[in-house]
Amino acid sequence: MKNLKLKYISIIALVSAIIMVTGCQSGAANPNKQKEITVWSFTDEAHYAIEKFEEKYPDIKVNFVNIPGNFYITKLKSALQTASKAPDVFMIENGNIRELIDVPYLENLSAAPYNANELIPEQYAFVQANEKDSQGNVKAIGYQGTPGGIYYRRDLAKKYLGTDDPEKVAAQIDTWEKIFEIGERVEQESGNKVHALANWNAISNSYDGIPWVKDGKLVIDPTYMQILDLVREARERHVLAEYEDGSAGYAASMQKGEVMFYPGATWALQFTFKANAPDTEGLWGLAPGPSAFSAGGTYIGMYSKSDKKDLAWKFIEFYNFDHDFLTKLAQEQDYFTSNMVVNDELAKSVTSAYLGGQKHFEFFSEAAKQIPVYERTKYDTVINNDIFKIVLQLYLNKDIQTKEEAVKRIKRDVKLRFPELEVN
C-alpha cells in the first residue's frame, strides 16, 4: 500500500514537472514574441539605423514598413485612429508635425520613464520648438538637422568673383542686392548662359518656417511681402535661370555649371547635388547667404496605445541620443543629425571631398545655431505651399499686379480653406 502511494505521488510529481516545463517553455516563447516592434516611415533612410540598433540589441527585431509618397500620412492617421495594425514607432515629416503633435495617439515623452525634457537640450533650438505640443509636452523627437546654406560652384565663383574661398564668397553674397548685382553681370558676361539663381524658390525657400497663424488669427508677416518684391525684382533683372525645381533642366544645370548659387539644406548634399551632378566632386562650396534658414526635417513618435513602449523608447532614444551610433551615422552616411553635442565634436575633423575638402559639419553646426526659432502651426504648410506660393507665381507673372491685391487673394483663400480662422 505504501509502495502504491509512493508511486502515485511520483506520478503526480512527474505530471506537475511536465506541466511546469511546458508552462515555462510557452512562457519563454511570449517574451520572444514581444521583442519585436514595428516602425513606419515615408522614406527608407531608417535602414541604417535599424541595422545598427539590432546589432546593439540583438534580442529586439524591428519590422520596418516604408510607405513612400503622399499616401503615408493618410495611412498613418487611419492606423493610429483605428488601432488597426498601428506601428509602435513612426516617422513624421516636418510639414505634418504640427497637425499631429496634439492628437492623443502620440505618447507623452516628457513623462516618466522617458523624461525626454532631460535629453532634448542636446538638440538645436529650432528642432526643439517643433517637438512639443500645445501643453509643452514632448510628443515627437526630431533626429534630423536641416540648417541651410548656399551651395555654389567653385569654378564659377573663381571666374566671376575672383575667389572660391567660402569666407570670401560669403562676404559677396550676404544680401540679395549683392546676389542680384552678381547675377546681372554674370548673365551679360556669359551671354545669358549662366545665372545667379535657378528660380524664385531659391529666394522664397530661404525664409522657410515663418508662421502664418497666431492665436487663431491669420498673421501675414512683413517678410512675405518682401519676398514678393524680391522675386519680381530677380526676374526683371534677369537673375533667374527659370528652371523648375525637380525638372530635367534644373538637374542638368548643376552638372553643366549654368547656375552659381543654390540655397539648400544639409540633405541637399546627398539627395540633390550628388544625385544630380555626380561627376562634379570638388567643384562645390558652402557659404552663408542673406538669411539663416532650415528646410525639411523628420520627427519620430511613439503610438500611445502600443503594448511595447519600453522597446519603442529604446529605439527612439537610440536614434536621437546614442552618441556612438550618431557618430557612425555622420561619418559613414554623411548624415547631419539634430544632436548638437555630436555635431560639434565632428565639426573639428569631418570634411567633404564633394565640397572641395570643406569642413561642412563645421559650417552646418554654426548655421544651425543661427536659425530663427518659430512656433509653427498646423496651418503653415498648407497656407505656404497651396496659397502663398500660388499667389507669388501670379504676382511674378503680373496676373496679380500689386501687393495689395496679393494680400486680398491670400486672405480670401485662407478664409475659404480654413473658415475657423479669424481673417481681418
C-alpha positions in Angstrom: 0.0 0.0 0.0 2.9 2.2 0.9 4.6 1.5 -2.4 1.4 2.3 -4.3 1.1 5.6 -2.5 4.7 6.4 -3.3 4.1 5.5 -7.0 1.0 7.7 -7.0 2.9 10.6 -5.6 5.8 10.1 -8.1 3.3 10.2 -11.0 1.8 13.4 -9.7 5.2 14.9 -9.3 6.2 13.8 -12.8 3.0 15.3 -14.3 3.5 18.5 -12.4 7.1 18.7 -13.6 5.9 18.2 -17.2 3.3 20.9 -16.8 5.8 23.3 -15.3 8.4 22.7 -18.0 5.7 23.1 -20.7 4.5 26.2 -19.0 8.0 27.6 -18.8 8.6 26.9 -22.5 5.4 28.6 -23.5 6.1 31.5 -21.2 9.5 31.8 -22.7 8.0 32.0 -26.2 5.8 35.0 -25.4 8.7 37.3 -24.3 10.5 36.4 -27.6 7.4 37.3 -29.5 7.1 40.6 -27.6 10.7 41.6 -28.5 9.6 43.0 -31.8 8.5 46.5 -32.8 7.1 47.9 -36.0 8.4 51.1 -37.4 6.8 53.1 -40.2 8.4 55.8 -42.4 7.8 57.7 -45.6 11.5 57.1 -46.7 13.9 54.2 -46.5 16.7 56.1 -44.7 16.0 54.3 -41.4 17.5 51.1 -42.7 21.0 52.1 -41.5 19.7 53.0 -38.0 17.7 49.7 -37.8 20.7 47.7 -38.7 22.9 49.3 -36.0 20.1 49.1 -33.5 19.6 45.4 -34.0 23.4 45.0 -33.6 23.3 46.7 -30.3 20.1 45.0 -29.2 20.1 41.5 -30.9 17.1 40.4 -28.8 14.9 43.1 -30.5 13.7 42.7 -34.0 12.5 45.8 -35.9 9.8 45.3 -38.6 10.2 48.2 -40.9 7.5 49.4 -43.2 8.3 52.1 -45.9 5.3 53.8 -47.3 6.6 56.3 -49.9 4.5 59.1 -51.4 1.5 61.2 -50.4 -0.4 58.3 -49.0 1.8 57.9 -46.0 0.3 60.5 -43.7 -3.3 59.3 -44.6 -2.5 55.7 -43.8 -0.7 56.7 -40.6 -3.6 58.7 -39.4 -6.0 55.9 -40.2 -3.9 53.3 -38.4 -3.5 55.4 -35.3 -7.2 56.3 -35.1 -8.5 52.8 -35.7 -5.7 50.9 -33.9 -5.6 48.6 -36.9 -2.1 47.3 -37.2 -0.8 50.6 -36.0 3.0 50.9 -35.8 4.8 51.2 -32.4 7.1 53.9 -33.8 6.6 56.2 -36.7 8.3 59.0 -38.6 6.6 62.3 -39.3 7.8 64.8 -41.9 8.4 68.4 -40.8 5.4 69.6 -42.9 3.0 67.4 -41.0 4.3 67.5 -37.4 2.1 70.4 -36.2 -1.1 68.8 -37.4 -0.3 65.6 -35.4 1.5 66.9 -32.4 -1.7 67.4 -30.3 -3.5 64.2 -31.2 -3.9 61.7 -28.3 -2.3 58.9 -30.3 1.2 60.3 -29.7 2.8 59.1 -26.4 3.8 61.9 -24.0 7.6 61.5 -24.0 8.1 64.2 -21.3 6.6 61.8 -18.7 8.4 59.0 -16.9 10.1 56.7 -17.8 11.2 58.6 -20.9 11.9 62.0 -19.4 12.7 63.5 -22.8 13.0 67.0 -21.5 16.2 66.0 -19.9 17.6 64.8 -23.2 16.5 67.4 -25.8 18.8 70.2 -24.7 21.4 68.3 -26.8 19.4 69.4 -29.8 19.2 72.7 -31.7 16.6 75.2 -30.5 14.8 75.3 -33.8 14.3 71.5 -33.7 13.1 71.5 -30.1 10.4 74.1 -31.0 8.5 71.6 -33.0 8.8 68.7 -30.6 6.3 69.9 -28.0 2.5 70.0 -28.1 0.4 73.0 -27.0 0.8 71.9 -23.4 4.6 71.9 -23.6 4.9 68.1 -23.6 7.4 66.4 -25.9 5.4 64.2 -28.3 7.9 63.6 -31.1 11.7 64.0 -31.4 13.4 65.4 -34.4 16.5 63.3 -35.3 17.5 65.2 -38.5 19.3 68.5 -38.5 18.4 70.7 -41.5 20.2 74.0 -41.4 20.6 75.6 -44.8 23.3 77.5 -46.7 24.2 78.4 -50.3 25.9 75.7 -52.3 28.0 77.4 -55.0 30.0 76.2 -58.0 33.7 76.9 -57.2 34.7 77.2 -60.8 32.1 79.8 -61.5 33.0 81.7 -58.3 36.6 81.8 -59.3 35.7 83.1 -62.8 33.2 85.7 -61.8 34.0 86.6 -58.2 37.8 86.1 -58.3 37.8 83.5 -55.5 36.2 80.2 -54.4 37.2 80.6 -50.7 34.0 80.1 -48.7 34.6 83.1 -46.4 35.4 85.5 -49.2 32.4 84.2 -51.2 30.2 84.7 -48.2 31.2 88.4 -48.0 30.0 88.9 -51.6 26.6 87.2 -51.2 25.3 88.3 -47.8 22.5 90.4 -49.2 20.1 89.8 -52.1 21.1 93.0 -53.7 24.7 91.8 -53.9 23.5 88.5 -55.4 21.3 90.4 -57.9 24.2 92.6 -59.0 26.4 89.5 -59.5 23.5 87.9 -61.4 23.1 90.8 -63.8 26.9 90.9 -64.5 27.2 87.2 -64.9 24.2 86.9 -67.3 25.7 89.6 -69.5 29.3 88.3 -69.4 28.2 84.7 -70.1 25.9 85.6 -73.0 22.8 84.5 -71.0 24.4 81.1 -70.4 25.0 81.4 -66.6 22.6 82.8 -63.9 22.9 83.5 -60.3 19.9 81.5 -59.2 17.9 78.6 -60.6 14.4 80.0 -59.9 12.4 82.1 -57.5 12.1 79.3 -55.0 15.8 79.9 -54.2 14.6 83.2 -52.6 11.3 82.1 -51.0 12.7 78.9 -49.5 15.4 80.9 -47.8 12.7 82.1 -45.3 11.0 78.7 -44.7 9.2 78.4 -41.4 7.7 81.8 -40.7 4.3 81.0 -39.2 1.1 82.2 -40.7 -1.3 81.9 -37.8 -1.2 83.2 -34.2 -3.9 82.7 -31.6 -6.4 81.5 -34.2 -5.8 84.6 -36.5 -4.1 84.9 -39.9 -1.0 87.0 -39.5 0.9 87.9 -42.7 4.5 88.5 -41.7 6.1 91.5 -43.5 8.8 89.2 -44.7 6.3 87.6 -47.1 5.7 91.0 -48.7 9.5 91.4 -49.1 9.6 88.1 -50.8 7.0 89.3 -53.4 9.3 92.2 -54.2 12.4 90.2 -54.3 11.2 87.5 -56.7 9.8 90.1 -59.1 13.0 92.1 -59.0 15.0 89.0 -59.6 13.1 88.2 -62.7 13.2 91.8 -64.0 17.0 91.9 -63.5 17.5 88.5 -65.3 19.0 86.9 -62.3 16.9 83.7 -62.6 17.6 80.7 -64.9 13.9 79.9 -64.7 14.4 76.1 -64.1 11.5 74.5 -62.2 12.6 72.6 -59.1 12.9 68.9 -59.9 12.9 69.3 -63.6 15.5 67.8 -66.0 16.8 71.3 -66.7 17.2 72.0 -63.0 19.2 68.8 -62.5 21.3 69.4 -65.6 22.2 72.9 -64.6 24.2 71.5 -61.6 26.2 69.2 -63.8 26.8 71.8 -66.6 27.6 74.8 -64.3 24.8 77.0 -65.5 23.8 78.4 -62.1 26.1 79.8 -59.5 24.1 79.6 -56.3 21.7 77.1 -54.9 20.3 77.6 -51.4 19.7 74.2 -49.8 19.6 72.3 -46.6 22.0 69.6 -45.2 20.2 66.8 -47.0 20.6 68.5 -50.4 24.2 67.5 -50.5 23.3 63.8 -50.8 19.9 63.9 -52.4 20.2 66.9 -54.7 23.7 67.7 -55.7 25.4 64.2 -55.5 22.3 62.7 -57.1 22.0 65.2 -60.0 25.7 66.1 -60.5 27.8 63.0 -59.5 30.7 64.0 -61.8 31.3 67.4 -60.2 33.1 66.3 -57.0 35.3 69.0 -55.7 33.5 71.7 -57.7 31.2 72.9 -54.9 31.5 75.0 -51.8 29.2 76.2 -49.0 28.6 79.7 -47.7 26.0 81.6 -45.7 23.6 83.7 -47.6 21.3 86.6 -46.9 19.3 84.7 -44.3 19.7 81.8 -41.9 17.1 79.1 -42.5 16.2 75.4 -42.3 14.3 73.2 -44.7 12.5 69.9 -44.0 13.3 67.6 -41.2 12.0 64.3 -39.8 10.5 63.5 -36.4 9.9 60.2 -34.6 7.0 59.4 -32.3 5.5 56.6 -30.3 2.0 55.2 -30.5 0.3 55.9 -27.2 -1.6 52.5 -27.3 1.5 50.4 -28.1 2.0 47.4 -25.8 5.7 47.6 -26.4 6.5 51.1 -25.2 9.7 50.1 -23.5 11.1 48.7 -26.7 9.8 51.6 -28.8 11.5 54.1 -26.4 14.8 52.2 -26.7 14.7 52.7 -30.5 13.7 56.4 -30.3 16.4 57.1 -27.7 19.0 55.2 -29.7 18.1 57.1 -32.9 18.4 60.5 -31.2 20.8 60.3 -28.3 23.2 57.4 -28.7 26.4 59.3 -29.4 28.3 56.3 -30.7 25.6 55.5 -33.2 25.2 59.1 -34.3 28.9 59.5 -34.8 28.9 56.4 -37.1 25.8 57.7 -38.9 27.5 61.0 -39.6 30.8 59.5 -40.7 29.5 56.6 -42.7 26.3 58.1 -44.2 27.4 61.8 -44.2 24.2 62.5 -42.2 23.8 65.7 -40.2 21.7 64.9 -37.2 19.9 67.2 -34.7 22.3 66.3 -31.9 24.4 69.4 -31.3 26.8 67.7 -28.9 27.8 65.1 -31.5 27.9 67.5 -34.4 30.2 70.0 -32.5 32.7 67.2 -31.9 32.6 66.1 -35.5 32.9 69.6 -36.8 36.6 69.6 -35.9 37.5 67.0 -38.4 34.7 65.9 -40.8 35.2 67.1 -44.4 33.5 66.6 -47.8 35.5 65.7 -50.9 32.5 66.7 -52.9 32.7 70.2 -51.4 36.3 70.6 -52.2 37.5 69.3 -48.8 35.4 71.9 -46.8 34.5 71.2 -43.2 30.8 71.1 -43.9 29.8 69.8 -40.4 31.6 72.9 -39.0 29.6 75.1 -41.4 26.2 73.5 -40.6 26.9 73.3 -36.9 27.3 77.1 -36.8 24.4 77.7 -39.3 22.1 75.6 -37.1 22.6 77.9 -34.2 21.6 81.0 -36.2 18.2 79.7 -37.3 15.2 81.6 -36.0 13.1 79.7 -33.6 9.4 79.7 -34.8 6.3 78.4 -33.1 4.8 76.8 -36.2 1.2 75.9 -36.6 -0.8 73.1 -38.3 -1.9 75.6 -40.9 1.5 76.8 -42.1 2.4 74.1 -44.6 -0.9 74.4 -46.5 -1.0 78.2 -46.5 2.6 78.4 -47.6 2.6 75.8 -50.3 -1.0 75.8 -51.5 -1.9 79.5 -51.2 1.1 81.8 -50.8 3.3 80.2 -53.5 0.4 80.2 -56.0 -0.2 83.9 -55.3 3.6 84.5 -55.6 3.6 82.9 -59.0 0.7 85.0 -60.1 2.4 88.1 -58.8 5.6 87.2 -60.6 3.7 86.8 -63.8 1.9 90.0 -63.2 -1.5 88.3 -63.2 -1.7 89.9 -59.8 -0.4 93.5 -60.2 0.0 94.8 -56.7 0.9 93.6 -53.2 -2.5 94.8 -52.0 -4.2 92.5 -54.5 -1.9 89.7 -53.4 -2.9 90.2 -49.7 -6.6 90.2 -50.6 -6.1 86.9 -52.5 -4.3 85.3 -49.6 -6.9 86.3 -47.2 -9.7 85.1 -49.4 -8.1 81.7 -50.0 -7.3 81.2 -46.3 -10.8 82.1 -45.3 -12.2 79.5 -47.8 -9.7 76.8 -46.8 -9.9 77.4 -43.0 -13.2 79.0 -42.0 -12.3 78.5 -38.4 -9.5 81.1 -38.6 -10.1 84.8 -37.9 -9.1 86.7 -41.1 -9.2 90.5 -40.9 
